[in-house]
């Protein structure tokens, strides 16, 4: 019901021309898209974490057809470091957790549109002995070989923590331990430097940000909605969540910024 009410309000805003105002504020900004799993809808997926392969392909086609400039997260992070403007209509594509379903199809679609993405990996989910509690933890996750294939395809690999723990609830020594250990494990598996991060559950505080900086990270994404611009804190990058229940019209409205108002 909440989703229906939200979409009804957004449709009214679109009729009122809010998109023109939104695009004015976003003209020197970039948007980061947040996906989780790409695959067939699963009964009980009340969070809409799975987006179908067909919808994902349609999303990428819409970005291409409308002239969006898809950039790597590391490229954007460097621009922020240098306080440079990010090109107009820029988009960054990210995936959280490291699900394996249809990952080769995802790579195929990205290559077809000459796009790349950032895959934030939860190191604990790579283990066959991972803890299974939530429904999304029962889905299949990447193997080390699959992870290396993604990296070899020109995509960024980032870290999403050791065991998907809410870092804000951990003691300071455990936060540091989580970041240091998971970074080393992922670098050993991917055979590349890992310096971008996605906060588990989207939650962070100043100590976590400082710990990431101490350990060589250059940027981190949270789950706050909205767009980013050249003065955005690179350790508080906002993202736009893409829901498996979104149709192409809702996706377009999210890209244009209608949902930022919520």
NORGI-V715250 format. One record per backbone hydrogen bond with DSSP energy under -1.0 kcal/mol. CO is the residue of the C=O (numbers start at 1). NH is the residue of the N-H. E is the energy in kcal/mol with one decimal. If there is no record, write none. Layout:
BEGIN
co:CO nh:NH e:E
co:CO nh:NH e:E
END
This chain:
BEGIN
co:1 nh:5 e:-2.5
co:2 nh:6 e:-2.5
co:3 nh:7 e:-2.5
co:4 nh:8 e:-2.0
co:5 nh:9 e:-2.3
co:6 nh:10 e:-2.3
co:7 nh:11 e:-2.1
co:8 nh:12 e:-1.5
co:9 nh:13 e:-2.2
co:10 nh:14 e:-2.3
co:11 nh:15 e:-1.7
co:12 nh:16 e:-1.6
co:13 nh:18 e:-2.1
co:14 nh:17 e:-1.1
co:18 nh:22 e:-2.9
co:19 nh:23 e:-2.8
co:20 nh:24 e:-1.5
co:21 nh:25 e:-1.8
co:22 nh:26 e:-1.5
co:26 nh:29 e:-2.1
co:30 nh:228 e:-2.7
co:31 nh:92 e:-2.6
co:32 nh:240 e:-3.3
co:33 nh:94 e:-1.9
co:34 nh:242 e:-2.6
co:35 nh:96 e:-2.1
co:37 nh:51 e:-2.5
co:42 nh:45 e:-2.0
co:44 nh:46 e:-2.4
co:45 nh:48 e:-1.4
co:48 nh:244 e:-2.9
co:49 nh:37 e:-2.0
co:51 nh:39 e:-1.7
co:52 nh:56 e:-2.6
co:53 nh:57 e:-2.5
co:54 nh:58 e:-2.0
co:55 nh:59 e:-2.5
co:56 nh:60 e:-2.3
co:57 nh:61 e:-2.2
co:58 nh:62 e:-2.2
co:59 nh:63 e:-2.0
co:60 nh:64 e:-2.3
co:61 nh:65 e:-3.2
co:62 nh:66 e:-1.5
co:63 nh:68 e:-2.5
co:64 nh:67 e:-1.5
co:69 nh:91 e:-2.5
co:72 nh:76 e:-1.9
co:73 nh:77 e:-2.7
co:74 nh:78 e:-1.9
co:75 nh:79 e:-1.8
co:76 nh:80 e:-2.4
co:77 nh:81 e:-2.1
co:78 nh:82 e:-1.8
co:79 nh:84 e:-3.0
co:80 nh:83 e:-1.3
co:89 nh:69 e:-2.9
co:90 nh:31 e:-2.0
co:91 nh:71 e:-2.7
co:92 nh:33 e:-3.4
co:93 nh:118 e:-2.5
co:94 nh:35 e:-2.5
co:95 nh:120 e:-3.4
co:97 nh:122 e:-1.7
co:98 nh:142 e:-2.6
co:100 nh:103 e:-2.0
co:102 nh:106 e:-2.4
co:103 nh:107 e:-2.2
co:104 nh:108 e:-2.0
co:105 nh:109 e:-2.4
co:106 nh:110 e:-2.6
co:107 nh:111 e:-2.5
co:108 nh:112 e:-2.1
co:109 nh:113 e:-1.3
co:110 nh:115 e:-3.2
co:111 nh:114 e:-1.3
co:117 nh:156 e:-1.9
co:118 nh:95 e:-2.4
co:119 nh:158 e:-2.6
co:121 nh:160 e:-2.8
co:122 nh:125 e:-1.2
co:123 nh:126 e:-1.4
co:127 nh:130 e:-1.3
co:134 nh:137 e:-1.2
co:135 nh:138 e:-1.4
co:140 nh:100 e:-2.0
co:143 nh:147 e:-2.4
co:144 nh:148 e:-2.2
co:145 nh:149 e:-2.0
co:146 nh:150 e:-2.0
co:147 nh:151 e:-2.1
co:148 nh:152 e:-2.5
co:150 nh:155 e:-1.3
co:151 nh:154 e:-1.5
co:156 nh:119 e:-2.5
co:158 nh:121 e:-3.0
co:159 nh:198 e:-2.4
co:161 nh:123 e:-2.1
co:162 nh:124 e:-1.5
co:165 nh:167 e:-1.0
co:166 nh:169 e:-1.9
co:167 nh:170 e:-1.5
co:171 nh:175 e:-2.0
co:172 nh:176 e:-2.1
co:173 nh:177 e:-1.9
co:174 nh:178 e:-2.7
co:175 nh:179 e:-2.3
co:176 nh:180 e:-2.6
co:177 nh:181 e:-2.6
co:178 nh:182 e:-2.1
co:179 nh:183 e:-1.9
co:180 nh:184 e:-2.0
co:181 nh:185 e:-2.4
co:182 nh:186 e:-2.4
co:183 nh:187 e:-2.4
co:184 nh:188 e:-2.2
co:185 nh:189 e:-1.9
co:186 nh:190 e:-3.0
co:187 nh:191 e:-1.6
co:195 nh:218 e:-3.2
co:196 nh:159 e:-2.5
co:197 nh:221 e:-2.5
co:199 nh:202 e:-2.5
co:200 nh:203 e:-1.4
co:205 nh:209 e:-2.2
co:206 nh:210 e:-2.4
co:207 nh:211 e:-2.4
co:208 nh:212 e:-2.2
co:209 nh:213 e:-2.1
co:210 nh:214 e:-2.4
co:211 nh:215 e:-1.5
co:212 nh:217 e:-2.5
co:213 nh:216 e:-1.5
co:219 nh:197 e:-1.8
co:220 nh:237 e:-2.1
co:221 nh:199 e:-2.3
co:224 nh:239 e:-2.5
co:228 nh:30 e:-2.8
co:229 nh:232 e:-2.3
co:233 nh:236 e:-2.3
co:234 nh:220 e:-2.6
co:237 nh:222 e:-2.7
co:240 nh:34 e:-2.7
co:243 nh:246 e:-2.1
co:247 nh:251 e:-2.4
co:248 nh:252 e:-2.1
co:249 nh:253 e:-2.0
co:250 nh:254 e:-2.3
co:251 nh:255 e:-2.2
co:252 nh:256 e:-2.1
co:253 nh:258 e:-2.2
co:257 nh:260 e:-1.0
co:258 nh:261 e:-1.1
co:259 nh:262 e:-1.5
END
